Amino acid sequence: MIPNTFSSLWKTLAPALGDHLWQSTLVALVAALLTLALRKNHARARYWLWLAASLKFLVPFSWFVALGNHLAWRSPVTATTTALYYTVEEISRPFTQSMMAPAKGALPSASSTHLLPLVLIAIWLGGFLAVLCGWCVRWRRISAEVHRATLLVQGREFDALLRMQPDAGITRPAELRLSQSTLEPGSFGIVRPVLLWPEGISQRLDDSQLQAVIAHELWHVRRRDNLAAVFHMLVEAIFWFHPLVWWVGTRLMDERERACDEEVLASGSERQIYAESILKVCEFCVGSPLACVSGVTGADLKKRMVHIMSEHVVRRLDFTRRLLLSAVAVAVIAAPIAFGLLHATPSRAQSQDESAAANSSAAVSATIRPSELNTPTYAGSKTHMIRMMIGPGKFDARNVTLRALIQEAYQVQANQVIGGPDWLDTAAFDVNVKTGNSNASDAHPGKLMAEHVALIRSMLQALLADRAKLALHPATKDLETYSLMVADNGPKLQPAPAGESDEPKEQGAMHMGRQQMRMQIGGNQVYGIGAQSTPLDDFAQQLSRQLGTPVINKTGLHGRYDFNLHWNDGKGSSNESEPSLMDAVQEQLGLKLEPQKAPTQVLIIDHIQNPAETQARD
């Protein structure tokens, strides 16, 4: 049970996670190219590029795509429907059983492949906890040292702090604490940072060197480098398996130290004095064990010394580079939003409202009321008939659930309708819709026009929105679907005779021309389908209703066929000699149903009310 749950979760999340990883990797590579273009500019510009690349790992592009979808839903989009004509007569015992329950044994059994997602999740969780625990131990060690340190309110260090704070633009006095440890000078904390100062270092620094070191730490506080480091540490913990994340962290450390070096030098410190102060601190102290505790000795020391002592002039961002950065920023945000706009699926609730207005003039009547469940019975038993029929200019359903009605209105299967209250699968309703255009098919006896069905289904959507207050939205999920394929021994189908009458032989049968398909469920739960001149695409749709999940015709057979199919649903039938649906399709028709996972559009119910309660209030 648990492996299957993790397997389903993994199959749902893995494609989205894969997309997010390659998109974030691409953004990081673009940031790397931009930093090359800005290598002669201020380090703070390159730092913000690396920080943006880091934060991208926490912000999926799918959020922007969803925003584009939301904006696009305001524009009316005409939904496409397929013309399908059928009558379904079912017997339910009891009624609360699903009309489209999957056949027994339809899903593949658990195998060792189901354990792979569980193993991968366990490995990721182990790495995540290891990284997090390591940082927590270091943080507690430094925190304990801060609490043991002595608060300084006088002395050389305190006086230098007061002098340097205005130059760094800090109006709120920072707290200075004297530590007995050899940990380098650093700023600890995020909301109220504390400057931790090792006791013995002051004796090794003259006043100008001491001021330079304190100025460096104050610029870390001013830039809120500790907060940015915490965000990237979170990225490293979540994506610990991605080497690029750790490389970005190194680049962030390099550029933030260079940025502070540039600010200290710009404030008037001499290059040689500043470089000597850093070297003396490195000689006496140990570096900070955490990126979120900003020190003075971080990054590549040799490269920092070269950068500090070089006399080259750091360029400001010119108009061309500003324009380049602005264009890239707009493209990164606007591209996924535009993708969402161009590939948007309209809000179903909005489509319903538009359909209600567009089709109100075509409707003669549209009613939905609680079903008289106790009256229709089958062969005098206590079972009840479930009937749904589309005909010329009309739709009639008896004893159907609202979930089944939603499936019919939107041409989806049972597992494509997600959410909703429990009564959605138990409360029975009778539905009748008439368009007033039933005579339009008189010129074509025995053949219903596709526009009639499209109109009726559009009216069903409007009826659900008006009487049941249905609101839903589309999404895409990996679902268990089936492919209808030719079995290894070849098909056993009988091609339909050519030249026969186009008149259907049975009233209410699924037909287009001579085409018929009738499904009957007997009182002993033996199912059967009788088909005449039926294409396999339509047969796949009928199988979809029975299995409750999409079935796609991949047989490559394009003709029309006559066949009969009968099977046992496996729910305590008295006729257990009949095969299951999966076996019956292969044994009787020479076809097979192959299960597979596929990205499938689903409908998620946001709100629905019981039509009986709505009518009572009205």
C-alpha positions as CSV (number, residue, x, y, z in Angstrom):
1,M,0.0,0.0,0.0
2,I,2.7,2.5,1.0
3,P,5.0,1.7,-2.0
4,N,2.0,2.2,-4.3
5,T,1.2,5.5,-2.7
6,F,4.7,6.7,-3.0
7,S,4.8,5.4,-6.6
8,S,1.7,7.4,-7.5
9,L,3.0,10.5,-5.8
10,W,6.4,10.1,-7.5
11,K,4.8,9.7,-11.0
12,T,2.7,12.8,-10.3
13,L,5.6,15.0,-9.1
14,A,8.6,13.7,-11.1
15,P,7.7,15.4,-14.4
16,A,7.1,18.7,-12.7
17,L,10.3,18.4,-10.6
18,G,12.3,17.5,-13.7
19,D,10.9,20.6,-15.6
20,H,11.7,22.8,-12.6
21,L,15.3,21.5,-12.3
22,W,16.2,22.0,-15.9
23,Q,14.5,25.4,-16.0
24,S,16.4,26.5,-12.8
25,T,19.6,25.1,-14.2
26,L,19.1,27.1,-17.4
27,V,18.5,30.3,-15.4
28,A,21.7,29.7,-13.5
29,L,23.7,29.2,-16.7
30,V,22.2,32.4,-18.1
31,A,23.2,34.2,-14.9
32,A,26.8,32.8,-15.3
33,L,27.0,34.3,-18.8
34,L,25.7,37.6,-17.6
35,T,28.3,37.7,-14.8
36,L,31.0,37.3,-17.5
37,A,29.6,40.3,-19.3
38,L,29.7,42.2,-16.0
39,R,33.1,41.1,-14.8
40,K,34.5,44.6,-14.9
41,N,31.5,46.1,-13.1
42,H,30.7,46.3,-9.5
43,A,30.6,43.0,-7.6
44,R,27.2,43.8,-6.2
45,A,25.7,43.5,-9.7
46,R,27.1,40.1,-10.1
47,Y,26.0,39.1,-6.6
48,W,22.4,40.0,-7.3
49,L,22.5,37.9,-10.5
50,W,23.7,34.9,-8.5
51,L,21.1,35.5,-5.8
52,A,18.4,35.6,-8.4
53,A,19.6,32.3,-9.9
54,S,19.5,30.8,-6.4
55,L,16.0,32.0,-5.6
56,K,14.8,30.6,-8.9
57,F,15.2,27.2,-7.4
58,L,12.5,28.1,-4.9
59,V,10.1,29.6,-7.5
60,P,8.9,27.3,-10.2
61,F,8.0,28.7,-13.6
62,S,4.7,26.8,-13.4
63,W,3.5,29.5,-11.0
64,F,3.9,32.1,-13.7
65,V,2.3,29.7,-16.3
66,A,-0.6,29.3,-13.9
67,L,-0.9,33.1,-13.6
68,G,-1.0,33.3,-17.4
69,N,-3.7,30.7,-17.5
70,H,-5.7,32.7,-14.9
71,L,-5.4,35.8,-17.0
72,A,-6.4,34.0,-20.2
73,W,-9.6,32.5,-18.6
74,R,-11.1,36.0,-18.8
75,S,-11.3,35.5,-22.6
76,P,-14.1,33.3,-23.9
77,V,-12.8,30.0,-25.5
78,T,-15.1,27.7,-27.3
79,A,-14.7,24.1,-26.0
80,T,-14.6,21.3,-28.6
81,T,-16.8,18.3,-28.2
82,T,-17.1,15.0,-30.0
83,A,-20.3,13.7,-31.4
84,L,-21.2,10.5,-29.7
85,Y,-24.7,9.0,-29.6
86,Y,-25.6,6.2,-27.3
87,T,-28.0,4.7,-24.9
88,V,-26.7,3.1,-21.7
89,E,-29.0,0.9,-19.6
90,E,-27.5,-0.3,-16.3
91,I,-28.7,-2.1,-13.3
92,S,-27.3,-1.0,-10.0
93,R,-27.3,-3.1,-6.8
94,P,-27.0,-1.1,-4.7
95,F,-27.2,2.3,-6.3
96,T,-24.2,3.6,-4.4
97,Q,-21.9,1.5,-6.5
98,S,-20.1,3.5,-9.2
99,M,-21.6,3.2,-12.7
100,M,-18.2,3.0,-14.1
101,A,-16.2,0.8,-11.7
102,P,-12.9,-0.4,-13.1
103,A,-12.8,-4.0,-14.0
104,K,-11.2,-6.4,-11.5
105,G,-7.5,-6.9,-12.2
106,A,-7.4,-3.9,-14.5
107,L,-4.5,-2.2,-12.8
108,P,-1.0,-3.7,-13.0
109,S,0.2,-5.5,-9.8
110,A,2.8,-4.0,-7.6
111,S,6.4,-4.8,-8.6
112,S,9.9,-3.9,-7.6
113,T,9.6,-0.8,-9.7
114,H,7.1,0.6,-7.1
115,L,10.0,0.5,-4.6
116,L,12.2,2.8,-6.6
117,P,10.3,6.0,-5.8
118,L,10.3,5.1,-2.1
119,V,14.1,4.5,-2.2
120,L,14.7,7.8,-4.0
121,I,12.5,9.7,-1.6
122,A,14.3,8.1,1.3
123,I,17.7,9.0,-0.1
124,W,16.6,12.6,-0.7
125,L,15.2,12.9,2.8
126,G,18.4,11.5,4.3
127,G,20.5,14.0,2.4
128,F,18.1,16.8,3.3
129,L,18.2,16.0,7.0
130,A,22.0,15.5,7.0
131,V,22.6,18.9,5.5
132,L,20.1,20.5,7.8
133,C,21.3,18.8,11.0
134,G,24.9,19.8,10.2
135,W,24.0,23.4,9.9
136,C,21.8,23.3,13.0
137,V,24.8,21.9,15.1
138,R,27.1,24.7,13.8
139,W,24.4,27.3,14.4
140,R,23.9,26.2,18.0
141,R,27.6,26.3,18.6
142,I,27.9,29.8,17.4
143,S,24.8,30.9,19.2
144,A,26.2,29.5,22.5
145,E,29.4,31.5,21.9
146,V,27.4,34.7,21.3
147,H,25.5,34.2,24.6
148,R,28.7,33.7,26.5
149,A,30.3,36.8,24.9
150,T,30.5,40.0,26.9
151,L,28.6,43.1,25.8
152,L,30.9,46.0,24.9
153,V,29.7,49.5,25.5
154,Q,33.2,51.2,25.6
155,G,36.7,50.8,24.3
156,R,38.5,51.0,21.0
157,E,36.2,48.6,19.3
158,F,33.0,50.3,20.5
159,D,34.3,53.7,19.5
160,A,35.3,52.5,16.0
161,L,31.8,51.0,15.7
162,L,30.1,54.3,16.5
163,R,32.3,56.1,14.0
164,M,31.8,53.7,11.1
165,Q,28.0,53.1,11.4
166,P,27.0,56.4,9.7
167,D,29.4,55.7,6.8
168,A,27.7,52.3,6.2
169,G,24.3,53.9,6.3
170,I,23.2,52.1,9.5
171,T,21.0,54.2,11.8
172,R,20.2,51.5,14.4
173,P,23.2,50.8,16.6
174,A,24.5,47.3,16.2
175,E,25.4,45.3,19.3
176,L,29.0,44.5,19.8
177,R,30.1,41.5,21.9
178,L,33.6,40.4,23.0
179,S,34.2,36.6,22.6
180,Q,36.8,34.4,24.2
181,S,37.0,32.2,21.1
182,T,39.2,32.4,18.1
183,L,36.2,32.7,15.7
184,E,36.8,35.5,13.2
185,P,35.0,38.8,13.5
186,G,31.5,38.3,12.1
187,S,27.9,39.4,12.2
188,F,25.5,36.9,13.8
189,G,21.7,37.0,13.4
190,I,19.2,38.3,10.8
191,V,16.6,40.6,12.5
192,R,19.0,42.1,15.1
193,P,22.5,41.1,14.0
194,V,25.3,41.0,16.6
195,L,28.9,41.8,15.9
196,L,31.0,39.1,17.5
197,W,34.6,40.3,18.1
198,P,37.4,37.9,19.3
199,E,39.2,39.3,22.3
200,G,42.8,38.9,21.3
201,I,42.5,40.3,17.8
202,S,42.4,44.0,18.8
203,Q,46.0,43.8,20.1
204,R,47.2,42.8,16.7
205,L,45.4,45.6,14.8
206,D,46.1,49.3,14.8
207,D,43.2,51.8,14.8
208,S,43.0,52.1,11.0
209,Q,43.1,48.3,10.5
210,L,40.5,47.8,13.3
211,Q,38.2,50.4,11.6
212,A,38.5,48.6,8.2
213,V,37.5,45.2,9.7
214,I,34.5,46.7,11.5
215,A,33.5,48.6,8.3
216,H,33.6,45.3,6.4
217,E,31.2,43.7,8.9
218,L,28.9,46.7,8.9
219,W,28.5,46.5,5.2
220,H,27.5,42.8,5.6
221,V,24.8,44.1,8.0
222,R,23.7,46.9,5.7
223,R,23.4,44.5,2.7
224,R,21.5,41.9,4.8
225,D,23.9,39.2,3.5
226,N,22.9,36.8,6.4
227,L,19.3,36.8,5.2
228,A,20.3,36.1,1.6
229,A,22.6,33.3,2.8
230,V,19.7,31.7,4.7
231,F,17.7,31.5,1.6
232,H,20.5,29.9,-0.4
233,M,21.2,27.5,2.5
234,L,17.5,26.4,2.1
235,V,18.1,25.9,-1.6
236,E,21.2,23.8,-0.8
237,A,19.3,21.7,1.7
238,I,16.4,20.9,-0.7
239,F,18.5,20.5,-3.8
240,W,21.6,19.0,-2.1
241,F,22.0,16.5,-5.0
242,H,22.4,19.3,-7.6
243,P,26.1,20.3,-8.0
244,L,25.2,23.6,-9.6
245,V,23.5,24.7,-6.4
246,W,26.7,24.4,-4.4
247,W,28.7,26.1,-7.2
248,V,26.2,29.0,-7.1
249,G,26.7,29.2,-3.3
250,T,30.5,29.6,-3.8
251,R,29.9,32.3,-6.3
252,L,27.6,34.1,-3.9
253,M,30.2,34.0,-1.2
254,D,32.9,35.4,-3.5
255,E,30.8,38.2,-4.8
256,R,29.4,39.3,-1.5
257,E,33.0,39.6,0.0
258,R,34.2,41.5,-3.1
259,A,31.2,43.8,-2.8
260,C,32.0,44.6,0.8
261,D,35.7,45.1,-0.1
262,E,34.7,47.6,-2.7
263,E,32.5,49.5,-0.3
264,V,35.2,49.6,2.4
265,L,37.7,50.9,-0.2
266,A,35.2,53.4,-1.5
267,S,34.7,54.8,2.0
268,G,38.4,55.9,2.2
269,S,40.3,52.9,3.6
270,E,43.8,52.5,2.1
271,R,44.3,49.3,0.1
272,Q,47.4,48.1,1.8
273,I,46.1,48.7,5.3
274,Y,42.8,46.9,4.5
275,A,44.6,44.0,2.9
276,E,47.0,43.7,6.0
277,S,44.0,43.8,8.4
278,I,42.4,40.8,6.6
279,L,45.7,38.9,6.6
280,K,46.2,39.5,10.3
281,V,42.6,38.3,11.1
282,C,43.3,35.1,9.0
283,E,46.5,34.5,10.9
284,F,44.9,34.7,14.3
285,C,41.3,33.5,13.8
286,V,39.4,30.6,12.2
287,G,36.8,31.2,9.6
288,S,33.0,31.2,10.1
289,P,31.5,27.7,9.7
290,L,28.2,29.1,8.3
291,A,27.5,31.2,5.3
292,C,24.8,33.0,7.3
293,V,27.4,34.3,9.8
294,S,29.2,36.8,7.6
295,G,32.9,37.2,8.4
296,V,35.9,39.0,6.9
297,T,37.9,36.0,5.8
298,G,35.4,34.4,3.4
299,A,35.9,33.5,-0.3
300,D,39.2,32.9,-2.1
301,L,41.7,34.9,-0.1
302,K,44.4,35.0,-2.8
303,K,42.0,36.4,-5.4
304,R,40.6,38.9,-2.9
305,M,44.1,40.2,-2.2
306,V,44.7,40.6,-5.9
307,H,41.4,42.4,-6.3
308,I,42.0,44.7,-3.3
309,M,45.5,45.7,-4.3
310,S,44.8,46.2,-8.0
311,E,44.4,49.8,-9.1
312,H,41.8,49.2,-11.8
313,V,38.7,51.3,-11.8
314,V,35.4,49.5,-11.2
315,R,32.9,50.5,-13.9
316,R,29.4,51.5,-13.2
317,L,26.6,49.8,-15.2
318,D,26.2,51.7,-18.4
319,F,22.9,52.0,-20.4
320,T,23.7,49.0,-22.6
321,R,24.2,46.7,-19.6
322,R,21.3,48.1,-17.7
323,L,19.1,47.4,-20.8
324,L,20.5,43.9,-21.1
325,L,19.7,43.1,-17.5
326,S,16.2,44.6,-17.8
327,A,15.5,42.6,-20.9
328,V,16.6,39.3,-19.4
329,A,14.6,40.0,-16.2
330,V,11.4,40.8,-18.2
331,A,12.0,37.7,-20.4
332,V,12.4,35.4,-17.5
333,I,9.1,36.5,-15.9
334,A,7.1,37.3,-19.1
335,A,7.9,34.1,-21.0
336,P,6.1,31.6,-18.7
337,I,3.2,34.0,-18.3
338,A,2.9,34.3,-22.1
339,F,3.1,30.5,-22.4
340,G,0.2,30.3,-19.9
341,L,-1.8,32.8,-21.9
342,L,-1.2,30.9,-25.2
343,H,-1.9,27.4,-23.8
344,A,-4.6,28.3,-21.4
345,T,-7.7,26.2,-20.8
346,P,-10.7,28.3,-20.0
347,S,-12.3,28.2,-16.6
348,R,-15.1,25.6,-16.7
349,A,-17.3,27.7,-14.4
350,Q,-16.8,30.7,-16.8
351,S,-17.6,28.5,-19.8
352,Q,-20.8,27.4,-18.1
353,D,-21.9,30.9,-17.5
354,E,-21.3,31.8,-21.1
355,S,-23.0,28.6,-22.3
356,A,-26.1,29.4,-20.2
357,A,-26.4,32.8,-21.9
358,A,-25.7,31.5,-25.4
359,N,-28.0,28.6,-25.3
360,S,-30.9,29.9,-23.3
361,S,-32.8,30.8,-26.5
362,A,-32.3,27.2,-27.9
363,A,-33.7,25.4,-24.8
364,V,-37.3,24.4,-24.7
365,S,-36.8,22.9,-21.2
366,A,-34.0,21.7,-19.0
367,T,-34.9,20.1,-15.7
368,I,-33.0,18.2,-13.0
369,R,-34.8,16.7,-10.0
370,P,-34.2,14.0,-7.4
371,S,-34.9,10.6,-9.0
372,E,-37.8,8.4,-8.1
373,L,-35.4,5.6,-7.2
374,N,-38.0,3.2,-5.8
375,T,-40.2,2.9,-8.9
376,P,-38.1,1.6,-11.8
377,T,-36.9,-2.0,-11.1
378,Y,-35.4,-4.7,-13.2
379,A,-37.3,-8.0,-13.5
380,G,-39.2,-7.4,-10.3
381,S,-35.9,-7.4,-8.2
382,K,-34.7,-4.7,-5.9
383,T,-32.2,-3.4,-8.4
384,H,-32.7,-0.1,-10.3
385,M,-32.1,0.8,-13.9
386,I,-29.7,3.6,-14.7
387,R,-30.4,5.1,-18.1
388,M,-28.7,7.9,-20.1
389,M,-29.7,8.7,-23.7
390,I,-28.8,11.4,-26.2
391,G,-31.2,11.7,-29.2
392,P,-32.1,14.3,-31.8
393,G,-32.6,17.6,-29.9
394,K,-33.0,15.9,-26.5
395,F,-31.2,14.4,-23.5
396,D,-32.8,12.1,-21.0
397,A,-31.2,10.5,-17.9
398,R,-32.7,8.4,-15.1
399,N,-31.2,7.6,-11.8
400,V,-27.8,9.2,-12.6
401,T,-25.4,10.7,-10.1
402,L,-24.1,14.2,-10.6
403,R,-20.6,13.0,-11.1
404,A,-21.8,10.9,-14.0
405,L,-23.6,13.9,-15.4
406,I,-20.4,16.0,-15.1
407,Q,-18.6,13.3,-17.0
408,E,-21.2,13.4,-19.8
409,A,-21.3,17.2,-20.0
410,Y,-17.5,17.5,-20.3
411,Q,-16.8,14.2,-22.0
412,V,-14.4,13.0,-19.3
413,Q,-14.1,9.8,-17.4
414,A,-14.6,8.9,-13.8
415,N,-11.0,9.4,-12.7
416,Q,-10.8,12.8,-14.5
417,V,-13.4,14.4,-12.1
418,I,-11.6,15.1,-8.8
419,G,-13.1,16.3,-5.6
420,G,-16.6,17.1,-4.5
421,P,-18.8,15.9,-1.6
422,D,-19.7,12.3,-0.9
423,W,-23.3,12.7,-2.2
424,L,-21.9,13.4,-5.6
425,D,-21.6,9.6,-6.1
426,T,-24.7,8.6,-4.2
427,A,-27.6,11.0,-4.8
428,A,-29.7,10.1,-7.8
429,F,-31.3,12.5,-10.3
430,D,-33.5,12.5,-13.3
431,V,-32.4,15.0,-16.0
432,N,-34.3,16.1,-19.1
433,V,-33.1,18.6,-21.7
434,K,-34.9,19.5,-25.0
435,T,-33.5,21.9,-27.5
436,G,-36.5,22.4,-29.8
437,N,-34.4,21.5,-32.8
438,S,-35.2,17.8,-33.1
439,N,-36.6,18.2,-36.7
440,A,-33.3,19.2,-38.0
441,S,-32.3,15.6,-38.5
442,D,-35.4,14.8,-40.7
443,A,-33.4,15.2,-43.8
444,H,-31.1,12.4,-42.7
445,P,-33.2,9.5,-41.3
446,G,-31.3,7.4,-38.8
447,K,-28.4,9.9,-38.4
448,L,-28.0,12.5,-35.7
449,M,-26.1,15.7,-36.4
450,A,-23.0,16.4,-34.3
451,E,-24.1,19.9,-33.5
452,H,-27.1,18.6,-31.7
453,V,-24.9,16.7,-29.2
454,A,-22.5,19.6,-28.9
455,L,-25.5,21.9,-28.1
456,I,-27.0,19.5,-25.5
457,R,-23.7,19.0,-23.7
458,S,-23.2,22.8,-23.6
459,M,-26.7,23.1,-22.1
460,L,-25.8,20.4,-19.6
461,Q,-22.9,22.5,-18.5
462,A,-25.1,25.5,-18.2
463,L,-27.7,23.5,-16.2
464,L,-25.0,22.3,-13.8
465,A,-23.8,25.8,-13.3
466,D,-27.3,27.2,-12.7
467,R,-29.0,24.5,-10.7
468,A,-26.0,22.9,-8.9
469,K,-23.8,26.0,-8.8
470,L,-20.9,24.0,-10.2
471,A,-17.5,25.7,-10.3
472,L,-14.4,23.8,-11.4
473,H,-11.1,24.3,-13.0
474,P,-8.8,22.3,-15.3
475,A,-5.5,20.8,-14.3
476,T,-3.1,18.1,-15.7
477,K,-2.2,15.0,-13.8
478,D,-0.5,11.7,-14.7
479,L,-3.4,9.2,-14.6
480,E,-3.7,5.5,-15.2
481,T,-5.0,5.2,-18.8
482,Y,-5.3,2.3,-21.3
483,S,-4.3,1.7,-24.9
484,L,-6.6,-0.5,-27.0
485,M,-4.2,-2.6,-29.1
486,V,-4.3,-5.7,-31.3
487,A,-3.4,-8.8,-29.3
488,D,-0.4,-11.0,-30.3
489,N,-2.7,-13.5,-32.1
490,G,-4.4,-10.9,-34.2
491,P,-8.0,-9.4,-34.1
492,K,-11.1,-11.6,-34.1
493,L,-13.4,-8.9,-35.3
494,Q,-16.1,-9.4,-38.0
495,P,-16.1,-6.6,-40.6
496,A,-19.5,-5.0,-41.0
497,P,-21.3,-6.1,-44.2
498,A,-21.3,-3.4,-46.9
499,G,-24.4,-2.0,-48.5
500,E,-26.9,-2.6,-45.7
501,S,-29.6,-0.2,-44.7
502,D,-28.6,2.9,-42.8
503,E,-31.6,2.6,-40.5
504,P,-30.8,1.5,-37.0
505,K,-32.4,-1.7,-36.0
506,E,-33.0,-0.7,-32.4
507,Q,-34.6,2.3,-30.9
508,G,-32.3,4.2,-28.7
509,A,-29.1,2.4,-29.7
510,M,-25.9,4.2,-30.2
511,H,-25.9,4.9,-33.9
512,M,-24.6,6.9,-36.8
513,G,-26.1,5.6,-40.0
514,R,-26.4,1.9,-39.4
515,Q,-24.1,2.0,-36.4
516,Q,-25.4,0.6,-33.2
517,M,-23.9,-0.1,-29.8
518,R,-26.0,-1.2,-26.9
519,M,-24.7,-2.0,-23.4
520,Q,-26.7,-4.1,-21.1
521,I,-26.0,-5.1,-17.5
522,G,-28.0,-8.1,-16.3
523,G,-29.3,-8.6,-12.8
524,N,-26.5,-11.1,-12.1
525,Q,-23.9,-8.4,-13.0
526,V,-23.0,-10.0,-16.3
527,Y,-22.1,-7.2,-18.7
528,G,-22.5,-7.2,-22.4
529,I,-21.9,-4.9,-25.4
530,G,-23.5,-5.6,-28.8
531,A,-22.1,-3.6,-31.7
532,Q,-23.1,-3.2,-35.3
533,S,-21.0,-1.3,-37.9
534,T,-19.1,0.3,-35.0
535,P,-15.6,1.9,-35.4
536,L,-13.1,1.0,-32.7
537,D,-12.8,4.7,-31.7
538,D,-16.4,4.5,-30.4
539,F,-15.7,1.2,-28.8
540,A,-12.8,2.7,-27.0
541,Q,-15.1,5.4,-25.7
542,Q,-17.5,2.8,-24.3
543,L,-14.6,1.0,-22.6
544,S,-13.6,4.3,-21.1
545,R,-17.0,4.6,-19.5
546,Q,-16.8,1.1,-18.1
547,L,-13.2,1.4,-16.8
548,G,-13.6,5.0,-15.5
549,T,-10.4,6.2,-17.2
550,P,-9.5,7.2,-20.8
551,V,-9.0,4.4,-23.3
552,I,-7.2,5.4,-26.5
553,N,-7.6,3.3,-29.7
554,K,-4.1,2.4,-30.9
555,T,-5.2,-0.7,-32.9
556,G,-4.6,0.9,-36.3
557,L,-7.9,-0.6,-37.5
558,H,-10.1,2.0,-39.2
559,G,-13.0,-0.1,-40.4
560,R,-16.4,-0.8,-38.9
561,Y,-17.1,-4.0,-37.2
562,D,-19.9,-6.2,-35.8
563,F,-19.2,-8.0,-32.5
564,N,-20.6,-9.1,-29.2
565,L,-18.7,-8.8,-25.9
566,H,-19.7,-10.2,-22.6
567,W,-17.9,-10.4,-19.2
568,N,-18.2,-10.7,-15.5
569,D,-17.6,-7.7,-13.3
570,G,-16.2,-9.9,-10.5
571,K,-18.5,-8.6,-7.8
572,G,-20.2,-11.7,-6.5
573,S,-21.9,-12.6,-9.8
574,S,-23.8,-15.9,-10.0
575,N,-22.2,-16.5,-13.4
576,E,-18.5,-16.7,-12.6
577,S,-17.8,-18.6,-15.8
578,E,-17.7,-15.3,-17.7
579,P,-14.2,-13.8,-18.0
580,S,-13.2,-10.4,-16.7
581,L,-13.4,-7.4,-19.0
582,M,-9.6,-7.4,-19.7
583,D,-9.7,-11.1,-20.5
584,A,-12.9,-10.9,-22.5
585,V,-11.5,-8.2,-24.8
586,Q,-8.5,-10.4,-25.6
587,E,-10.3,-13.7,-25.8
588,Q,-13.4,-12.6,-27.7
589,L,-12.1,-9.8,-29.8
590,G,-8.4,-10.4,-30.2
591,L,-7.6,-7.1,-28.7
592,K,-5.9,-6.1,-25.5
593,L,-5.9,-3.2,-23.0
594,E,-2.4,-2.1,-22.0
595,P,-2.2,0.1,-18.9
596,Q,0.0,3.1,-18.9
597,K,0.6,6.5,-17.2
598,A,-0.1,9.6,-19.3
599,P,-0.5,13.3,-18.7
600,T,-4.3,13.7,-18.7
601,Q,-6.5,16.8,-18.3
602,V,-8.7,16.5,-15.2
603,L,-11.4,18.7,-13.7
604,I,-11.1,19.7,-10.1
605,I,-14.4,20.6,-8.4
606,D,-14.1,23.9,-6.5
607,H,-17.8,24.1,-5.5
608,I,-21.1,22.3,-6.0
609,Q,-24.5,22.3,-4.3
610,N,-27.2,19.7,-4.2
611,P,-29.8,20.8,-6.9
612,A,-32.6,19.6,-4.6
613,E,-31.4,21.9,-1.8
614,T,-30.9,24.8,-4.3
615,Q,-34.4,24.4,-5.7
616,A,-35.9,24.2,-2.1
617,R,-34.3,27.5,-1.2
618,D,-35.4,29.1,-4.4
